[in-house]
Amino acid sequence: MGRNLDLTQALIEAERCLYCYDAPCEKACPAHVPIPEFIQSIRTGNLKGSMELITLANPSIGVCGEVCPEEQFCQSVCTRSAIDYPIKIRELHKFVTDNVKLTDLELQLPPLNGKKVAIIGGGPAGLACARELRRFGVKPVIFEKKELGGIPAQEISKERLPYNIVREEAKQILTLFGAEVKDKKISDLQDLLGEFDAIFVATGLTEELELDIKGVNLQNVHTARKLLKTIKSSLRTDVGKRVGVIGGGNVAVEVAAALKREDPSRDVEVVYRRGLKELKAFKDEIDEALELGVGFQFLAIPVEIKGENSVEGLVVRRARLGAPDESGRRVFEEVEGSDFFIPYTDIVIAIGQKAQEIFPEIKKTHNGLIEVNENFETSVKGVFAGGDIVRGASTIVESVSDGKKAAIAILQYLQGGKNV
Amino acid sequence: MFKKVDLSIDFLGIHLDSPFVLSAAPPTDELEMAEHGLEEGWAGVILKTTSVEGNPVELKNPMMSSFGPMSRKVVGLGNIDLISHHHIDVVSSRVEYLKKKFPNKMIAASIMGASKEDWQNLVYRLKKAGADLIECSFSCPQGSMGEEPGKMLAQSIEATEKVTRWVKEAADTTPVLIKITPQVTDIVEVAKAVKRGGADGITASNTIPSLLGVDIYTFEPYPSLFGSGAYSGLSGPAIKPITLRTIAEIAKNVDIVISGNGGAFNWRDAVEFMAVGASNVQFCTLPMHYGFRSIRDLKSGFEHYLKEMGFKSPSEIVGKALKNIKNQEDLVNPKTRSDIDLDRCIGCGLCYAACNDGGHMAISFDSKTRKPYVNEEKCTGCAMCMQVCPVDAIKMKEVLDSNEYYFVERR
């Protein structure tokens, strides 16, 4: 059964769902999509009803249907696994969103109540927040200098996430929910607070972490996200024939796969300090990369990038795994005297992202992320925040969930703390 | 290589190598099909119902439709078929041919007439051709011919007795089965009329008049022939419980041989049919769905069942369940309680939902452990929870004289 179910396959799969009471899949979904309910509606042929349920819970349905790591969330706790194997929840979700468009449903929005909220950042969290606010009569204004959609629009490769899905979803937030977009960089929050009733900061992580080893300034040392943006924009990269990608997260695996797809004759290796089990990237992304022929150098610590002007290779040191740390992940230890050289034409740095230094008046954590309370409130009254700028690098569905929940918190704030 | 149980039975003096025969239906409407079925191992065929020449039979296609869950499994098969468009001249020659080719198989035919002359003519010609048995369709869902066209003959006690007498008079020593419909007020009265008329047995029962469905967007009934449809004869697993009751009710009240027909879909169903009083079992929807090869598992499953249970012959199970079928008011009232095996429980909470919204609010559900618990004070033992448990982790238990009695019902 492939990713795209036809009606018969969807019905057979939906029949397998037990329709659990108090379903664990629904609890495990950050967006709390009512999974047994939407599957029950597939079972009865009520696809529009199913779409309504999904849409109400998740403003970013199309994107999540494509790239949500279901094995980490809903499907990982499916009760059906105790009998045979989990329900293919994401496939069923995708079946509904592929077969029913939001425009097929009749939206009924309340009249605007005169309140306006500024949303800084047009990624998954910002868009979700905008939609939720409008659902309750508040006018959302999104400030975004780049393209709407955030990382899904700009960096996830089009093979994994078709561009039109992101664009369509962002467009719907604008057209159906009447959100406004302003192409303006915000420098002063207080000015904005004079114009708006509240602010939601969802700027995400825009800066790449830098690797502190010799040779990072050589030609042919690239940053992962810049390469992904180039590829996503259908431009060709100037990357050579033997590439080492340093990192072990989703971005590292994604960029390695993208480079392999661009030129299958190119040797691409992910260089990672720990082993396969410790890779942070999602399993389906790793599987896809392996299928494309991406190689992995495990237990390899980058020590120095060699070369005169251009990259000639990477010196790495062997690592061995020690005891698990507090998070349960095994720590790595360097093996003295084990250095070796791998000839690469290009090095890609993909060791993570950090927040841009913004809004000094807002209190930050030691990682430079925005600190919020359980209501997504920052240290500045009237300013809320969510998504990666609060969580650090996370999944789209978690950002969507933040945007949704923050909208409810903002609505309560606008009503003087009353429940909406 | 494996030890076998003799599955053969004597059915109205006819030797059958197993109790399983092909009923008078589409699978026996062509000579090649009947031959194929017998070659695959069916014990006999009843050729599709025929009539005298000159009786026009105009079939309308598509004639089949089905219903089931949304994934479209055939739970019920609907058919707007009539009797065969092959008349008695064709059918009697087929009987003759098949009897020669398969001397050890039961070669039977089914008939429907409009008058005494027709019925008796049909019988004479089949006898002459060498038919082992003659079945009379008193119950085609599309109606009978003759005095009250459109109405099923077996819905009239008088007509049933009268026509049975005509047929048996002509058949003489050739065994006669009367195929009746469950669509009557009192099935026992019909069966008694058949017996009074002198038939050797009853085929219980035919398909059931039904309306398979309506397209909710065009309001066309199924099957739709350019927008219009007709009532169908319903067969398949959907009607098994109705047939079981029909057979049991006749077997408990009338001393007559019964051929079970209508809804048996596997060897387990066949055992049930026989346990409530059928001496053999006819099949139609099963081969229509999966082909004649389905006889292999029918015989194999049945044989292993007999071995496991220590039965020496299929006849030993006929009617074995009848003594246990009583009126509701005559049943004892065990003090049962739901007994959940928490080790088997997978935590779906369906028992909780069923009990709280459809039972007696006796089951609670711990969201943290994801396990259900029974409040014995509130539990009446209705068994709804047992019906919905997807992993059969629930039984009904009664503690009586310090002994535990379990009620475990196969769904």
Chai-1 contact restraints between the chains, C-beta under 6 A:
chainA,res_idxA,chainB,res_idxB,connection_type,confidence,min_distance_angstrom,max_distance_angstrom,comment,restraint_id
A,L11,B,M70,contact,1.0,0.0,6.0,A-B,restraint_1
A,L11,B,S71,contact,1.0,0.0,6.0,A-B,restraint_2
A,I12,B,S71,contact,1.0,0.0,6.0,A-B,restraint_3
A,E15,B,S71,contact,1.0,0.0,6.0,A-B,restraint_4
A,L18,B,C348,contact,1.0,0.0,6.0,A-B,restraint_5
A,L18,B,P390,contact,1.0,0.0,6.0,A-B,restraint_6
A,C20,B,C348,contact,1.0,0.0,6.0,A-B,restraint_7
A,C20,B,G349,contact,1.0,0.0,6.0,A-B,restraint_8
A,Y21,B,G349,contact,1.0,0.0,6.0,A-B,restraint_9
A,Y21,B,Y352,contact,1.0,0.0,6.0,A-B,restraint_10
A,Y21,B,A353,contact,1.0,0.0,6.0,A-B,restraint_11
A,D22,B,G349,contact,1.0,0.0,6.0,A-B,restraint_12
A,D22,B,S367,contact,1.0,0.0,6.0,A-B,restraint_13
A,R43,B,M70,contact,1.0,0.0,6.0,A-B,restraint_14
A,T79,B,I346,contact,1.0,0.0,6.0,A-B,restraint_15
A,T79,B,G347,contact,1.0,0.0,6.0,A-B,restraint_16
A,T79,B,C348,contact,1.0,0.0,6.0,A-B,restraint_17
A,A82,B,I346,contact,1.0,0.0,6.0,A-B,restraint_18
